[in-house]
Each structure stands twice: as C-alpha cells, then as structure tokens.
Amino acid sequence: MERNLQRNGLVNLLALLAVTVAAVFVAKLARSLTGEVNVVFLGLGALVAAFSWFQMRLEAREQLEKLDFDELAKSKSGSALFTSGEADLQPARRAREQFERWFAAGFAVVLFALEAGAAYWFGKRLLGPTADTAGKSTIALALFGLFALVLFLLGKYSAGIARLEGRRLLRPGASFLLLGAYLNFLAAACVAADEFGYPKLDLFVARALCVILTLAAVETLLGLLLEIYRPRVKGQSARLLYESRLLGLLAAPEGIFTTAAHALDYQFGFRVSETWFYRFLERALAGLLLLQLGVLLLSTCVVFIEPGEQAILERCGAPVAGRAVLEPGLHFKLPWPVDRAHRYKTREIQRFEIGFIPGNDEHGHDEQEKTLLWAVSHDQQEFNLLVASREESAAFGSDQKTVPANLLVVGIPVQYQIDDLRAWAVGHANPARLLADIAARAVARHLVSVDINEIMSVGRSTAAVALRKEIQARADERQLGVKILFLGLQDIHPPVAVAGAYQEVVGALQDKEAKIQEAEGYRAKTLALAEADALKIQSQAAAFQITRTTSAAARAARFTNEITAFAAAPEVYPQRLYFQTLNRAAAGTRKFLLLATNTHDVLQLDLQEKVRRDLLDVQIPPVKK
C-alpha cells in the first residue's frame, strides 16, 4: 500500500508538471490573464506535490525500518544490543523528524515568498493598464478543457484515497489538482466569453484569482507564526505547514456543507444534519441552483434603456429587423446569449484628447491646476507634433539653412456626440478609435501648413474652426454618424526640453522691442524739447529786440526833452538830476541821521541782516513847529 501511495504522489507530481509547462504555452497562445495566474497555481502545486512525494518516501523508509527493527527485536529478544541505544538504530526515523522540523518550515517560507511575490507582481500588472487581449484562439479553449478534465480525474481519485485511507500526504497534491482543474475550466470559460464579445471577464477573473493568491500567502504566513507557539504532543502528527486549507476548501467545496452541518449540530445540541429539512435541502440543492439559473436567464429577457441612451439589439450577432435601435424605456428580448443589447450614450457629450494623455504629470501637478508653465509638463504624457516655420536661420558656423520646421506640444480636446447610432455601431468595428485617428491625421496635416508663431498667437481660433470642419468632413465621408461639437487648441507651447531656451529667445526679442520703443520715446521727447527750446530762444530774442528798440527810442525822446529842461534852468536841472540819481541809488539802504553837531558820539554800525526791518526802521515823524 505504501508503494501505491508513492506511485500516486509521483503521478500527481508528473501530471502537475506536464500541465504547468503546457499551460504556459497555451496561456501565451490565448493571451489569457486568467491562464497566466492559473500557471502560478499549477507551479505552486507542482512544488507542493514534489515536496509531499519526497516526504512520502521518507515515511516509507521509516516504515520499512520499523518492520526490520521489529523482526530483529523478536529474534534477539534477550540481547542487550536492542535494549540500549534504540534510537541510534533508526536513522530513517531521525531523518524524517529532522526533515519535518527544519525542511518543512523552510519550504513553507519559500512557498510564502513565492505566493507573496507572484501576488504582488500580478496585482501591480492587473491594476495598471493592460494590453489588448483580442484574438484569442479557440484551440486554447479545447486545451484548457482537456487540462481541466485530466486534473479533475486525478484529483478526485487522490482526494478519495486521502479521505478514505487517511493519507494526509496526498491531500496537498490532491487539492492543487482539483484547484488546477477548476482554474483551467475558468480559463476556458474566459476564452469562450471573449469569443462571445466579453473580453473584460478575463481581467476580472484574473484579479479575483490574484486576491485568492494573496489570501493563500497570508494563510501560509499565519501558519508559520502559529506553528511556533503550537503545543507539541508526543505521538500526535503535526499539521503540514505547506498544506493550505483555503485552497483545499476551494478545491473541495462540498466540505463546506459538512463543516456547516457539524456547526449546526454543536449549536443546537442535536443532529440538525439528520433532520428531514436538511436532508431535503441537501438533495434539492442542485434543483434550486438550476431554478436560480433559470430565473437569471429569464431576467436577461428584460432590458431597461436609461434616458440619454440608445441600444443596438442583435440576435445571434446580426441586428434584429424592425428593432435594431432601442429607445429609452422597457423592452423585451430573447434570453442571453441569443439576443444582446449594446448600450450607447447617444445624448451624452463625449470627448477624446489629441497630443496628450490627461492626468497628473511626473511632478504631481493636477491637470486642473490653473498656473501653467512651459518648462513644466502639464499632463501625464505630452507628444511632440511637427509644425511649420516661415523663418529660415543659418546654422552656426555654416552657410546652410536649417529646415523650416519645429516641434510643438499642442493639447487638443475634441467633444462629439453620436448622431446616427446605426452608422456608429454597425458600420465600424471601433468607431471611437477611428474618429480619434481621423482627428489626429487632420491635426498633423494642418500643423505642417501653418507658422509656429502664428498658431501660438493670433491663429489659434482660426485653426480650431478649420480643424473642426475638416474632422467633421472626414467623419461624414466615413459615415461615422457623429457630430463634432467642439475642438479647442489649449496649452500650446514648445517641448519641455527646449522651453527654457525658447523663453530666452522670446525674452530677448521682447527686450529688443522694449529697447526700440524706449529709444523711440527718447527721440520723440528730445525732439519736442529741442523744438520748444528753439522756439523759446527765438521768442526771447524777439522780445529782447523789441525791448532794446523801444528803450532806445524812449531814451532818445527823453534826451530831447532833457535838453529843453536844461536850457530852461541850467543850474536847477543838474541838481535835480543829481538828487534823483541819489534817491534811486540809496532807495534800498539804511540811513542814519545825526541831528546834533556839537557832540562827539561813537557810532556802532551793525551791518548784519536784520530779522525784522519793521522793528528797527522807525519812521521819525517830522517836528512840528
């Protein structure tokens, strides 16, 4: 029986290894994410089966050693050779004990590291952007089904032997065989779902399996920690550290009902599992599941189209005559997968972007941030577009002209609305992608025909209108059934790598223009001041001329009158003229009058400027006689 046990373990190991290697190629052929995660579980199962098979060999050697020891003990019952140092004569048992004590724990640590590493790698991959999984082969469907059948038969056989004969070392391998059968069946179902037009099911199932892998890693870690504090009882076999109860429960779900029955018996104090209701529920479970499946299929006969939506009704892949487009409201159809309704938001304004991928940039700036700088990336990813340039500049140290083209980053959001649903959904396999390609081509053709400085300044609105009309015309030619509502040219700037140099050039041009304007202002100011000074000098010269001429004429006329006065009084006129001159000369000076002549006074003259003249310059009234 021990030889049969080892043979069963070896068969399980070889089956898991063969299916693992084959599943790798089938998963790549089908491009199935579920198949890739399935390979991880199969590989872990092969490692567990190999380890348990090696432990079976150690226990088989121990059993043979024990039989030999018992035979020798019976034939040499009185010998002291077998009464002392008995443990030294059983090396197989010591090897098995050391193996279970050290190698089993080490293998559990390695198993935890593999499970945790695989869960982290697949989680990071499945939560990020995934590649297109279209075009899966139907050959993969048949191969996954074959793998599931082979593993299921071997797993059921091994699980039955392990349960009936109490072979605990067969349980881990049998659990992975059954689990691998179920996972291969899921992979086949995902391939079939992709053929029926549900490619997202593969991603969802792969994510669910990644969660199960994470839980298995946590269970392995907890088992290692609890094994440290587990009480050791002599003669009691320890639980296998590399055996996962979670995976065993998934591989044999019927154990859930047995566990639930025992829990109910313990809770209520009598055997609830032996009552008629529990027996009836256990027998009618399959019927209830079928009834629930029937209700689920009937529920697919009713479809509700929400306001703002329309749907294309297909029967076996072809539009239903007379009911091809379903308007908002309640509609009835044949059950899935005969009839399928594809919903489209025809009243909703949809959008796509050209030239950039929206989102936070590498510096963590939000796309809604209002302050935008050329030298900082504004989105998650920006693309360089080719734009023309009218200016040709000579290369440094050469007479050759540079190519009249530049690179420019342009963010172009395009908003559209589905106008004809049949043309949009039936006429093209991927109309949204086709519309985006048409728009990208129109943008590329337009940018190479305009000047970079023009598109960055005054030509932005004109270019937006021209592009919207061009895209609408090309979409109408392809009969996309779409209406372009808005196209905007935002966030136009040179590439981030050269934005600083471009800003320096623009700044130099602005400084040049500022210097020119400053010089023009200084020129206008200087000319105006010079003209004003010239006019002032001319006016002063004219005034001086008039003044000197008038003064000379007045002096000449006065001289004639003075000759007449002098002739009339030759002695009086000079005196009078003398006193007049003295009066004019001494008009602004202080005067001191000495009335007494018979005194010898000492005069002190203060020639400093007086603070207040009204206090010192006293007008002496004349003496009244």
Secondary structure, 3 states (H helix, E strand, C coil): CHHHHHHHHHHHHHHHHHHHHHHHHHHHHHCCHHHHHHHHHHHHHHHHHHHHHHHHHHHHHHHHHHHHHHHHHHHCCCCHHHCCCCHHHCHHHHHHHHHHHHHHHHHHHHHHHHHHHHHHHHHHHHHCCCCCCCCCCHHHHHHHHHHHHHHHHHHHHHHHHHHHHCCHHHHHHHHHHHHHHHHHHHHHHHHHHHHCCCCHHHHHHHHHHHHHHHHHHHHHHHHHHHHHCCCCCCCCCCCCCCCCHHHHHHHCCHHHHHHHHHHHHHHHCCCHHHCHHHHHHHHCHHHHHHHHHHHHHHHCCEEEECCCCEEEEEECCEECCCCCEECCEEEECCCCCCEEEEEECCCCCEEEEECEECCCCCCCCCCCCCCCCCCCCCCCEECEEEEECCCCCECCCCCCECCCEEEEEEEEEEEEEECCHHHHHCCCCCHHHHHHHHHHHHHHHHHCCCEHHHHCCCCHHHHHHHHHHHHHHHHHHCCCCEEEEEECCEEEECCHHHHHHHHHHHHHHHHHHHHHHHHHHHHHHHHHHHHHHHHHHHHHHHHHHHHHHHHHHHHHHHHHHHHHHHHHCCCHHHHHHHHHHHHHHCCCCCCCCCCCCCCCCCCCCCCCCCCCHHHHCCCCCCCCC
